Amino acid sequence: MSMAYEALNSLVSITQFNKGQASRIFDRLNTEKQLIVLKNNVPSAVIISPEEYIRLSEIAEDYYLLTEAQTRLKNSNGKKTLSFSEVMQSCGITEDDIENAEDLETE
């Protein structure tokens, strides 16, 4: 399916919300990643599924972590850095420890 077709198919008029069709619109997110809401025939908002939101949030977080790591390496002034496995070993933590750890709850 072409990108143009997908974009056109994902358009939703604000009028549909005003006519009480919100439930039908949200049901579309079961099969579509995003819907573009038009107000006065101009894109006004994008509705995404929770799965798509999580996917995009993880991409943004990974990008942030990558740029942070690059900045730290650049500013390390040639100091020796430790790999992840070296840090784990120096702390006495194994991959199994991480896999079996319970989620922390903070208040």
PyMOL commands that set and color helices and strands:
alter all, ss='L'
color gray80, all
select helices_A, chain A and resi 3-9+14-18+22-30+50-74+84-91+95-100
alter helices_A, ss='H'
color red, helices_A
select strands_A, chain A and resi 11-13+34-39+42-48
alter strands_A, ss='S'
color yellow, strands_A
deselect
rebuild
show_as cartoon
